[in-house]
Amino acid sequence: MKKHRFGLLGKNISYSFSKGYFTDKFSNLELEGYSYENFDLQSIDELPELLASNPDVKGLNVTIPYKQEVIPYLNKMDAQAKEIGAVNTIKFDGKRLIGYNTDAYGFQKSIEPFLKPHHTKALILGTGGASKAIAFVLGELGIGVTHVSRNPGATQIGYPDLNPSVLENHSIVVNCTPMGTHPNVDQKPDIPYSHITEKHLLFDLIYNPEKTAFLKEGKQRDADIVNGLRMLELQADRAWEIWRE
């Protein structure tokens, strides 16, 4: 039987959603010979050796911390991934590796039902690969974006800059940091939660736990809250479409 192997590229990813999701998907679709596994690399430098020793891999998802680091190893990127500057899906075209970003699709489809007319500006907490897709989508939706970083660059702000005025002017707050992920469920980004109101929308890319400390703070203040599970499902389904095209 011909093998159709897919997998997730990342670091310390035993917790990952993707393996269980795709294993269930392949089972439900009654696809024989299809498998999904974790490829846990301590450094992206290990990628060429991984590919050489696993020639029957047909596609990969990419997660923290390699969504940007993987780019030099690709032969091509689709236009949207190139504009975003981060890749979370790789399609194998023979020996050619083509990069895509399905995070953008997943985020847009999962946040749109919660957007209201007053949601015109957003704070993005964190500056990793996922944050690039989030910023791209918000820009496409006409929503102004301010990046918040522990080590802010010229166009970013730091956490100490988050005063009442900033929170009032940015009614969307998206957590793109890993803070609050299981098992560190008590952790949360260092923002002044007392200035969150019912007009705010808090979106956390984390899905485990279902309600992070960040989202709980928002819920206590009657803000709308969304976790990252639907985004993950949507980006995974889009990746599956790309692999089959």
C-alpha positions as CSV (number, residue, x, y, z in Angstrom):
1,M,0.0,0.0,0.0
2,K,1.3,3.4,-0.9
3,K,2.1,5.6,2.1
4,H,0.8,9.1,2.4
5,R,2.6,10.7,5.3
6,F,1.9,14.2,6.6
7,G,3.2,15.9,9.8
8,L,3.9,18.9,12.0
9,L,7.2,20.6,12.1
10,G,7.9,22.3,15.4
11,K,9.8,22.2,18.7
12,N,8.6,20.5,21.8
13,I,5.2,19.8,20.1
14,S,4.0,16.6,21.9
15,Y,1.0,18.7,23.1
16,S,-0.1,19.5,19.6
17,F,-3.6,19.6,18.3
18,S,-2.7,18.7,14.7
19,K,-1.8,15.0,15.1
20,G,-5.1,14.1,16.8
21,Y,-7.1,16.2,14.4
22,F,-5.6,14.8,11.2
23,T,-5.6,11.2,12.5
24,D,-9.3,11.5,13.2
25,K,-9.9,13.2,9.8
26,F,-8.1,10.4,7.9
27,S,-10.1,7.8,9.9
28,N,-13.4,9.5,9.3
29,L,-12.6,9.8,5.5
30,E,-11.6,6.1,5.5
31,L,-8.3,7.0,3.9
32,E,-6.0,3.9,4.1
33,G,-2.3,4.4,4.2
34,Y,-2.6,8.0,5.4
35,S,-0.8,9.1,8.6
36,Y,0.1,12.2,10.5
37,E,3.0,12.5,12.9
38,N,5.0,15.1,14.8
39,F,8.5,16.0,13.6
40,D,10.0,17.5,16.6
41,L,13.2,19.4,15.7
42,Q,15.5,21.1,18.2
43,S,16.8,23.3,15.4
44,I,15.6,24.1,11.9
45,D,19.0,23.1,10.6
46,E,17.8,19.5,11.0
47,L,15.2,19.9,8.3
48,P,17.2,18.7,5.3
49,E,18.2,15.5,7.0
50,L,14.6,14.9,8.1
51,L,13.4,15.3,4.5
52,A,16.2,13.1,3.1
53,S,15.4,10.3,5.5
54,N,11.6,10.6,5.0
55,P,11.1,10.8,1.2
56,D,7.4,9.7,1.4
57,V,6.3,12.7,3.4
58,K,3.7,14.6,1.2
59,G,3.0,17.7,3.3
60,L,3.8,19.5,6.5
61,N,2.3,22.0,8.9
62,V,4.7,24.3,10.6
63,T,4.3,25.7,14.2
64,I,6.4,27.6,16.8
65,P,9.2,28.5,16.4
66,Y,9.7,27.8,12.7
67,K,7.1,29.7,10.8
68,Q,9.7,32.2,9.7
69,E,12.9,30.1,10.1
70,V,11.6,27.6,7.5
71,I,11.4,30.1,4.7
72,P,15.0,29.8,3.4
73,Y,14.4,26.1,2.9
74,L,11.5,26.6,0.6
75,N,11.6,26.7,-3.2
76,K,8.6,28.9,-3.5
77,M,6.0,30.8,-1.5
78,D,2.5,31.6,-2.6
79,A,1.7,35.3,-2.9
80,Q,-0.2,35.7,0.4
81,A,2.4,33.8,2.5
82,K,5.1,36.0,0.9
83,E,3.2,39.1,1.9
84,I,2.6,37.9,5.4
85,G,6.2,36.7,5.9
86,A,5.4,33.5,7.7
87,V,4.6,29.9,6.6
88,N,2.5,27.3,8.4
89,T,1.8,24.9,5.6
90,I,4.2,23.2,3.1
91,K,3.1,21.4,0.0
92,F,5.6,18.9,-1.6
93,D,5.6,19.2,-5.4
94,G,8.0,16.5,-6.3
95,K,11.2,17.7,-4.5
96,R,10.0,21.3,-4.5
97,L,8.7,22.7,-1.3
98,I,6.0,25.4,-1.6
99,G,5.0,27.5,1.4
100,Y,1.5,28.7,2.3
101,N,-0.1,30.5,5.2
102,T,-3.4,29.1,6.3
103,D,-3.4,30.8,9.7
104,A,-4.7,33.9,8.0
105,Y,-7.7,32.1,6.6
106,G,-8.4,30.4,9.9
107,F,-8.2,33.6,11.9
108,Q,-10.3,35.7,9.5
109,K,-13.1,33.1,9.4
110,S,-13.1,32.7,13.2
111,I,-13.0,36.4,14.2
112,E,-15.4,37.8,11.6
113,P,-18.6,36.6,13.4
114,F,-17.5,38.6,16.5
115,L,-16.6,41.9,14.8
116,K,-18.7,45.0,15.5
117,P,-18.7,48.5,14.0
118,H,-16.7,50.0,16.9
119,H,-13.9,47.4,16.5
120,T,-11.6,49.6,14.5
121,K,-8.2,49.2,16.2
122,A,-6.4,46.1,17.6
123,L,-3.5,45.4,19.9
124,I,-1.5,42.3,18.9
125,L,0.4,40.8,21.8
126,G,3.6,39.1,20.6
127,T,5.6,39.4,17.4
128,G,6.2,35.8,16.4
129,G,5.2,34.1,13.1
130,A,1.5,33.8,14.0
131,S,1.3,37.5,14.8
132,K,2.2,38.3,11.2
133,A,-0.8,36.4,9.8
134,I,-3.1,38.1,12.4
135,A,-1.8,41.6,11.4
136,F,-2.3,40.8,7.7
137,V,-5.9,39.8,8.2
138,L,-6.8,42.8,10.4
139,G,-5.2,45.1,7.8
140,E,-7.3,43.4,5.1
141,L,-10.4,44.0,7.2
142,G,-9.5,47.7,7.6
143,I,-8.7,47.4,11.3
144,G,-5.7,49.4,12.6
145,V,-3.0,47.3,14.3
146,T,-0.5,48.1,17.1
147,H,2.1,45.5,18.0
148,V,3.0,45.0,21.7
149,S,6.4,43.4,22.5
150,R,8.6,42.8,25.5
151,N,11.4,44.2,23.3
152,P,9.6,46.8,21.1
153,G,11.1,47.9,17.8
154,A,10.6,51.2,16.2
155,T,7.0,50.6,15.1
156,Q,5.9,48.7,18.2
157,I,5.1,49.5,21.8
158,G,6.0,47.9,25.1
159,Y,3.7,46.5,27.8
160,P,4.5,49.5,30.1
161,D,3.0,51.7,27.4
162,L,-0.5,50.1,27.8
163,N,-2.2,52.9,29.6
164,P,-6.0,53.5,29.9
165,S,-6.1,55.6,26.8
166,V,-4.4,52.9,24.7
167,L,-6.8,50.2,25.9
168,E,-9.8,52.5,25.3
169,N,-8.7,53.2,21.7
170,H,-8.0,49.5,20.9
171,S,-11.1,47.5,21.4
172,I,-9.6,44.2,20.0
173,V,-6.8,42.5,21.9
174,V,-5.3,39.4,20.3
175,N,-2.9,37.2,22.3
176,C,-0.3,35.7,20.0
177,T,2.1,34.8,22.9
178,P,2.2,31.3,24.4
179,M,1.5,32.7,27.9
180,G,-1.3,30.7,29.5
181,T,-0.9,27.5,27.6
182,H,-1.3,24.3,29.5
183,P,0.2,23.5,32.0
184,N,1.1,27.1,32.8
185,V,-2.6,28.0,33.0
186,D,-2.2,30.8,35.6
187,Q,0.0,32.9,33.3
188,K,-1.3,35.8,31.2
189,P,0.0,38.7,29.3
190,D,0.9,41.7,31.4
191,I,-1.8,44.2,30.4
192,P,-4.0,46.4,32.6
193,Y,-7.1,44.2,32.6
194,S,-9.0,46.7,34.7
195,H,-9.4,48.9,31.6
196,I,-11.1,46.1,29.6
197,T,-14.8,46.7,29.1
198,E,-17.9,45.2,27.5
199,K,-16.8,46.9,24.2
200,H,-13.7,44.8,24.0
201,L,-13.1,41.6,22.0
202,L,-10.3,39.4,23.4
203,F,-9.0,36.7,21.0
204,D,-6.5,34.1,22.3
205,L,-4.7,31.9,19.8
206,I,-4.3,29.4,22.6
207,Y,-6.9,26.5,22.7
208,N,-5.6,24.5,25.7
209,P,-7.0,25.4,28.2
210,E,-10.3,26.3,26.5
211,K,-10.5,29.5,28.6
212,T,-7.1,30.9,29.4
213,A,-6.4,33.3,32.3
214,F,-6.3,36.1,29.6
215,L,-9.8,35.2,28.4
216,K,-11.2,34.8,32.0
217,E,-10.1,38.4,32.7
218,G,-12.0,39.5,29.7
219,K,-15.1,37.5,30.6
220,Q,-15.2,39.0,34.1
221,R,-15.5,42.4,32.5
222,D,-18.2,41.3,30.0
223,A,-15.9,41.5,27.0
224,D,-16.5,39.1,24.0
225,I,-13.9,36.3,24.2
226,V,-12.8,33.7,21.6
227,N,-10.2,31.0,21.9
228,G,-8.0,29.6,19.1
229,L,-9.7,26.2,18.5
230,R,-11.9,27.2,15.6
231,M,-9.0,29.0,14.0
232,L,-6.9,25.8,14.3
233,E,-9.6,23.6,12.8
234,L,-10.1,26.0,9.9
235,Q,-6.4,26.4,9.1
236,A,-6.0,22.6,9.2
237,D,-8.9,22.0,6.8
238,R,-7.4,24.6,4.4
239,A,-4.0,22.9,4.6
240,W,-5.7,19.6,3.7
241,E,-7.2,21.3,0.7
242,I,-3.8,22.6,-0.4
243,W,-2.2,19.2,-0.1
244,R,-4.9,17.7,-2.3
245,E,-4.9,20.4,-5.0
